[in-house]
Amino acid sequence: MKKADSLKLSEKTTDRMKYFSLAACCLSLCVLLTVYAPQSKNGVADALSICSTTVIPSLFPFIFLSAFMIESGVFNRNFKFLNKLSYAVFRQPQCALGVFVMSALGGFPVGGKMTKQLYEKGCLTQNQAQRLLLFCVNPGPAFAVGVLGLSLFGNIKIGCIIYASIIISNLIIAFFSRFIADFEEAKAPEKSECELYRAFVRSGSGAAASIISICTFVLVFACLESVLEAIIDSETTVDVLSGTLEVTTGCERLARFS
């Protein structure tokens, strides 16, 4: 009994320390945001500009289109050639090829969102979804070429090289991921009548929610980065921290620094 009581006391102490630390961090942030209110305001304003000029134009069309392809039932159609090709090369169902292509075109969130939707619909097993996420994480061509190549390095060719190297790396990972595949088959998705107007509305709502979520985190980290910039004297250190916390504003900062 004494041992059990001591374990419970230890757990309670740990929980209290965890929430005390969390409360202390939140209060500290409140103080910093109050003291450096002009800087945090400017950081959020700059992030809003980045969202409107870079994030939303480059991501929203692909997020909407990928959601529409799933909602409309395009991925439920069975094409024997694509199915055989996908299983032979990646040991994945044919819908994984569509996820890979849309991820390569749309960038970071598209592959993860499509994988989640297909897994929830039963088109992918857990192992297939986990392996698919290994090689569907990459920037889209608009970000890699436009932001990294043109804005950061001032050279479109460098952006193309970066994008091509990432896609080739993903293909290599995709091929070798077949060796950690299990042999469980996903259930065949139910073929329902395609109601395009409902698919269109659901895709629009889902894409809007996704882009708002993405922009929210861009704003949050931009606000934190602006406070860090006010506290830390070294501009290089702030740039490195910005790129570590959030890639979009980090690249924008590095582009201005260069």
C-alpha positions as CSV (number, residue, x, y, z in Angstrom):
1,M,0.0,0.0,0.0
2,K,2.8,2.4,0.9
3,K,4.4,1.8,-2.5
4,A,1.1,2.4,-4.3
5,D,0.5,5.6,-2.3
6,S,4.0,6.8,-3.1
7,L,3.5,6.2,-6.8
8,K,0.2,8.1,-6.7
9,L,1.9,11.0,-4.8
10,S,4.7,11.0,-7.4
11,E,2.2,11.2,-10.3
12,K,0.3,14.0,-8.7
13,T,3.5,15.9,-8.1
14,T,4.5,15.4,-11.7
15,D,1.1,16.6,-13.0
16,R,1.3,19.7,-10.7
17,M,4.8,20.5,-11.9
18,K,3.7,20.1,-15.5
19,Y,0.8,22.4,-15.3
20,F,2.7,24.9,-13.1
21,S,5.4,25.0,-15.8
22,L,2.8,25.4,-18.5
23,A,1.1,28.2,-16.6
24,A,4.4,30.0,-16.0
25,C,5.3,29.8,-19.7
26,C,1.9,31.2,-20.7
27,L,2.2,34.1,-18.2
28,S,5.7,34.8,-19.4
29,L,4.5,35.0,-22.9
30,C,1.6,37.3,-21.9
31,V,4.2,39.6,-20.3
32,L,6.5,39.5,-23.4
33,L,3.6,40.1,-25.8
34,T,2.6,43.1,-23.6
35,V,6.1,44.6,-23.4
36,Y,6.8,44.0,-27.0
37,A,3.3,44.7,-28.4
38,P,4.5,46.8,-31.4
39,Q,6.9,44.1,-32.5
40,S,4.4,41.3,-32.2
41,K,1.8,43.4,-34.0
42,N,4.2,44.0,-36.9
43,G,5.1,40.3,-37.0
44,V,1.5,39.3,-37.3
45,A,0.9,41.9,-40.0
46,D,3.9,40.7,-42.0
47,A,2.7,37.1,-41.6
48,L,-0.7,38.1,-42.9
49,S,1.0,39.5,-46.0
50,I,3.0,36.3,-46.5
51,C,-0.2,34.3,-46.2
52,S,-2.1,36.4,-48.7
53,T,0.8,36.5,-51.3
54,T,2.5,33.1,-50.9
55,V,0.7,30.6,-48.7
56,I,-2.9,30.9,-49.9
57,P,-2.3,31.3,-53.6
58,S,0.2,28.4,-53.8
59,L,-1.7,25.9,-51.5
60,F,-5.5,26.6,-51.7
61,P,-6.1,25.5,-55.3
62,F,-4.3,22.1,-54.7
63,I,-6.0,21.5,-51.3
64,F,-9.4,22.1,-52.9
65,L,-8.7,20.0,-55.9
66,S,-7.3,17.1,-53.8
67,A,-10.3,17.1,-51.6
68,F,-12.7,17.2,-54.6
69,M,-11.0,14.2,-56.1
70,I,-11.6,12.2,-53.0
71,E,-15.1,13.5,-52.3
72,S,-16.3,13.0,-55.9
73,G,-15.1,9.4,-55.9
74,V,-12.3,9.7,-58.4
75,F,-10.0,7.6,-56.2
76,N,-12.6,4.9,-55.8
77,R,-12.4,3.9,-59.5
78,N,-10.2,0.8,-60.2
79,F,-7.7,1.1,-63.0
80,K,-6.0,-2.2,-63.4
81,F,-2.8,-0.8,-65.0
82,L,-2.3,1.8,-62.3
83,N,-3.1,-0.7,-59.6
84,K,-0.5,-3.2,-60.8
85,L,2.1,-0.5,-61.3
86,S,1.6,0.9,-57.8
87,Y,1.8,-2.5,-56.2
88,A,4.8,-3.5,-58.2
89,V,6.9,-0.4,-57.5
90,F,5.6,0.8,-54.1
91,R,3.4,-2.0,-52.8
92,Q,0.6,0.5,-52.5
93,P,-2.9,0.7,-54.0
94,Q,-3.4,3.0,-57.0
95,C,-4.9,5.8,-54.8
96,A,-1.4,6.2,-53.4
97,L,-0.1,7.3,-56.8
98,G,-2.7,10.1,-56.9
99,V,-1.7,11.2,-53.4
100,F,2.0,11.3,-54.4
101,V,1.3,13.3,-57.6
102,M,-1.0,15.8,-55.8
103,S,1.5,16.1,-53.0
104,A,4.3,16.8,-55.5
105,L,2.3,19.5,-57.1
106,G,0.6,21.0,-54.0
107,G,3.2,20.8,-51.3
108,F,3.4,20.0,-47.6
109,P,-0.2,19.7,-46.4
110,V,-1.8,18.1,-49.4
111,G,-0.2,14.6,-49.1
112,G,-0.9,14.4,-45.4
113,K,-4.5,15.6,-45.7
114,M,-5.3,13.2,-48.6
115,T,-3.7,10.3,-46.8
116,K,-5.8,11.0,-43.7
117,Q,-9.0,11.2,-45.8
118,L,-8.3,7.9,-47.7
119,Y,-7.4,6.1,-44.4
120,E,-10.6,7.2,-42.8
121,K,-12.6,6.0,-45.9
122,G,-10.9,2.6,-45.7
123,C,-8.9,2.9,-48.9
124,L,-5.6,2.5,-47.1
125,T,-4.5,0.3,-44.2
126,Q,-2.6,1.8,-41.3
127,N,0.7,0.5,-42.7
128,Q,0.0,1.9,-46.1
129,A,-0.9,5.3,-44.7
130,Q,2.2,5.4,-42.5
131,R,4.5,4.5,-45.4
132,L,2.8,7.0,-47.7
133,L,3.5,9.8,-45.3
134,L,7.2,9.0,-45.6
135,F,7.4,10.2,-49.2
136,C,4.6,12.7,-49.5
137,V,6.2,15.5,-47.5
138,N,7.7,18.1,-49.7
139,P,7.3,21.7,-50.9
140,G,5.3,22.3,-54.1
141,P,6.9,23.8,-57.2
142,A,5.4,27.2,-56.5
143,F,7.2,27.4,-53.1
144,A,10.4,25.6,-54.1
145,V,11.0,27.5,-57.3
146,G,9.2,30.8,-56.5
147,V,10.2,31.4,-52.9
148,L,13.4,29.3,-52.4
149,G,14.8,29.7,-56.0
150,L,13.7,33.2,-57.0
151,S,13.3,35.1,-53.7
152,L,16.0,33.4,-51.6
153,F,18.7,32.7,-54.2
154,G,17.6,34.9,-57.0
155,N,17.9,32.0,-59.4
156,I,15.0,30.0,-60.8
157,K,17.4,27.2,-61.8
158,I,18.5,26.6,-58.2
159,G,14.8,26.4,-57.2
160,C,14.2,23.7,-59.9
161,I,17.3,21.8,-58.7
162,I,16.0,21.9,-55.1
163,Y,12.5,20.7,-56.1
164,A,13.8,17.9,-58.4
165,S,16.2,16.6,-55.7
166,I,13.4,16.4,-53.2
167,I,11.1,14.6,-55.6
168,I,13.8,12.1,-56.6
169,S,14.5,11.5,-52.9
170,N,10.9,10.9,-52.3
171,L,10.8,8.3,-55.1
172,I,13.8,6.5,-53.6
173,I,12.1,6.5,-50.2
174,A,8.9,5.3,-51.8
175,F,10.7,2.3,-53.5
176,F,12.5,1.2,-50.3
177,S,9.4,1.6,-48.2
178,R,7.9,-1.4,-50.0
179,F,10.3,-3.6,-47.9
180,I,8.5,-2.7,-44.7
181,A,5.1,-3.3,-46.1
182,D,2.7,-5.7,-44.5
183,F,0.4,-7.8,-46.7
184,E,-2.9,-6.6,-45.2
185,E,-5.3,-5.4,-47.8
186,A,-7.5,-2.3,-47.4
187,K,-11.2,-2.9,-47.8
188,A,-12.6,-2.0,-51.2
189,P,-14.2,1.4,-51.0
190,E,-17.9,1.6,-51.5
191,K,-18.9,2.9,-54.9
192,S,-21.6,5.5,-54.3
193,E,-23.3,7.7,-56.8
194,C,-21.2,10.7,-57.5
195,E,-23.0,13.9,-56.5
196,L,-20.7,16.6,-57.8
197,Y,-22.5,19.5,-56.1
198,R,-22.1,18.0,-52.7
199,A,-18.5,17.0,-53.4
200,F,-17.8,20.6,-54.5
201,V,-19.4,22.2,-51.4
202,R,-17.6,19.7,-49.0
203,S,-14.3,20.3,-50.8
204,G,-14.6,24.1,-50.5
205,S,-15.5,23.9,-46.8
206,G,-12.7,21.5,-46.1
207,A,-10.1,23.4,-48.1
208,A,-11.1,26.7,-46.4
209,A,-10.7,25.1,-42.9
210,S,-7.3,23.6,-43.9
211,I,-5.9,26.9,-45.2
212,I,-7.2,28.8,-42.2
213,S,-5.4,26.2,-39.9
214,I,-2.2,26.6,-41.9
215,C,-2.3,30.4,-41.8
216,T,-3.1,30.4,-38.1
217,F,0.2,28.6,-37.3
218,V,2.1,30.9,-39.6
219,L,0.7,33.8,-37.7
220,V,1.4,32.3,-34.3
221,F,5.0,31.5,-35.0
222,A,5.5,34.9,-36.8
223,C,4.4,36.6,-33.6
224,L,6.8,34.5,-31.5
225,E,9.6,35.2,-33.9
226,S,9.0,39.0,-33.7
227,V,9.3,38.8,-29.9
228,L,12.5,36.7,-30.2
229,E,13.9,39.3,-32.6
230,A,13.3,42.0,-30.1
231,I,15.0,40.1,-27.3
232,I,17.9,38.5,-29.2
233,D,20.5,40.9,-30.7
234,S,21.9,38.4,-33.2
235,E,20.0,38.6,-36.5
236,T,21.6,35.4,-37.7
237,T,20.4,33.5,-34.6
238,V,16.8,34.8,-35.1
239,D,16.9,33.8,-38.7
240,V,18.0,30.3,-37.8
241,L,15.3,30.0,-35.1
242,S,12.7,31.3,-37.5
243,G,13.5,28.7,-40.1
244,T,13.4,26.0,-37.4
245,L,10.0,27.1,-36.0
246,E,8.2,27.7,-39.2
247,V,9.5,27.3,-42.7
248,T,7.5,29.9,-44.6
249,T,8.4,33.0,-42.5
250,G,11.9,31.5,-42.0
251,C,12.5,31.4,-45.8
252,E,11.1,35.0,-46.1
253,R,13.5,36.2,-43.4
254,L,16.5,34.4,-45.0
255,A,15.5,36.0,-48.4
256,R,15.6,39.5,-46.9
257,F,18.9,38.7,-45.0
258,S,20.5,37.5,-48.2
